[in-house]
Amino acid sequence: MPDGVVLAGGRSTRFGSEDKATADLAGRAMIRRVGDRLAGVTDRLVVNCRADQTAAIEAAFAGYPNSVAIAEDPAPDEGPMAGIRTGLCATESEYAFVAACDMPFVDPALVTHLFARAEGHDAAVPRVGDGWFQPTHAVYHAESMADACERALAAGERKVIAPLEYVNYVVIEEEEAREHAALDTFENLNTREEFERAAERFR
């Protein structure tokens, strides 16, 4: 099976002083919740983070059934596009699923479908709601997307969708995504209140 990449390098400004990635979500670090959802559909996880997060993230993945590699940002706070690049550069598989660390309801069935849809392309990216792309819930050809992120960063782009301009990607529209998962697979948690509501769903 291919690799998964989990992005954890953001500062979580809406969450407060605690690191959101390793904050407790119903008895388990949120990033571990994401990893647990991916354990059966990936062989290995790459976690992109800042250097100051590494120890806590390694502790969160103690006992994880698959291999976990840490890919620290060479320069912190460059945004999720840089995190995608760093994470994909550390993968060992041709394709990898990229997820944000604050998506604890990611559905393995949709991940499997995205891998299938990406075959022969550089990416398979969902688009849900009012046309919103989900680039942090997508499958990428690791080398192609890492190169595209590098090009976008060099051009001064900051939007996380900017690298798609440089790759051949397929769009997974909402109707197709719903055939494999509920839309809460795309839900991300940003505030304490959202954490508290989500925790009830794990109990």
N, C-alpha and C positions, 0 to 999 in steps of 0.2 A: 504493500500500500504506500501511497505518497506521504509527503510531509504536510503538517499544518504549521502555520505561522500565526502567533498571537501577538498583537501589538499592545504594549503596556507602557510606552515611554511618555505618554501625555502627563500633564500636570494636574488634571482633574480639578480645575479651579472652582467649579460649582459644588464640589463634594466637601470642601473644607481642607483642613491641614493634613488629614490622614490620606495615605496613598490608596486611591480607589481600587487599584488592581488587586491588592492583597487584603482589602477590607473584608471583614467577616460577613458572609451572606448565608444566614441560617446554618451556622456552624462550620462553614468551609470558606476559604478565601475565594473571592469572586473569580479570579483568574483560574483557579483550580476547577471551579464549576464549568468554565468554558473548556478547559482541557479534558475534563471527564466526558463531556458531550462528544469530543473528537476522538476519544481513545479507541473506539471501534472502527473508525473509518480512516485513520492515519496511523502510520507506523512510528512516527517521530514528531515531536513538537520542537519548533524553534520559537523562543520567546524573545522578542525585541524589547529592550528596556534601557533605562539609564544605568550607569554604573552603580549609583547609590541604591538602586532597587534590587540588585542581583541577589544579595543574601536572603532577603525576605521572599523573593520569588522562588529561589531554590528550596527554601523551607516549605513553601506552599505546595511544592510538587514532590515532597518526600513520599515515597511509596507508590509513585505513579507507575502504571504498568508498562509504559513505553519509554523510550529514550527521550530526554529533554535537553536541548542545547540552548544556551543563553547567547544572544547576539546583541551586545551592547552598542548603543549609538556612538559612533566616533565623535560626533558633536551633538550634544543634547538640544532639545527644544527646536528642532527643525521641522516638526510637524509629522503627520501620519504618512505622507508620501515618502519622506526620508526613512521612516520606520519600515515601510513596505520594502523599500530598496535594501535596507540592511538585513531584514529578515530573509528575503528571498535570496540574497547573496550567500546566506549561511545554510540554505537547504541542500539536500542531497538527492532530491527527486526532480524529475523533469517538470512536473506540475505540482503546485502547492495551493492549499486553501488558506486564505488570509482572513483572520477574524480579529475584531477589536476585543480587548480584554473585558469590556463591559457589556457583552452580549451573552449572558448566561443561559439563554433559552435556544441557542443555535441548534438546529435540527439535523441530526446525522443523515437523515434520508435526503434532505435537500443538498447537503454537502456532496453526497454520492452522486446525485443527479448533476450537479455542477461540474464534477470531474468528467462525467460522461459527455456533457455538452461542450466542454472546453477542448476535447480531443480534436486535433487538427487546426486549432486556433491558438491565439496567444492568451485569450481570457474568456471566461464566461461570467458575466456580471448581471446580477438581478436589478430590475427597475420596478419599483413598487410605488403605491400611493399616487401622488400627483407628478409622476415621472421622475421620481428621485432614484438616482443610481445608488447602489450599495457597494462601493468599492472596498469596504472593509468587511464584506461578507461575500467573497468572490474567489474563484479559482483562476490562477495565473500560470502561464508558462514561465517558470522562474527566471530564466536568463533573459527572455524577451522583455518581461515586465521590469526587471531590475534595470535593464538598459534604458527603458522608456522613462522610468523615474529619474534616472541620472540626467537624461536629456531635458526633462521638464524642469528639474531643479536648476540645471545650468542656464535655462532660459528665464529663470526668475519666477517660475510658476509656483504658486502655493496651494492651489485647489487640488484636493486629493484625486479628482477625476481627470486632471490635466494629462497624465501619462497615457490615457486611453487614446489620445490623438495619434500616438505613435505605434499602436498595436492593432492587430486584427482580432476583434472581439465579437462575441455573440451576446445578445441581450436576452435575459430570461425575464419575460414580462410577468406581471403579477399573477395572471391567470395560470400560467405554467408553474410558477412557484407554489401556488396554492394546491396544486396537484400532489405536492410532495411534503408540504409543511404548512402549519399555521403561520400567520404573519408575525406572531410574536418571536419567531426565529430572528427577526431583524431588530427586536427591541433592545435598546441600550439604556443603561442605568446611569444617571448623571448626578442625582441628588440623594441626600439621606432619605427623603420621603419616598423616592422611587425604590430605594433599597428596602425600606421597611415593607412596602407593599409587595415587592417581589419575594421577600423572605417567606411570606405567608404561603406562597405557591410551592415552596420546597418542604413544607411541614405536613 
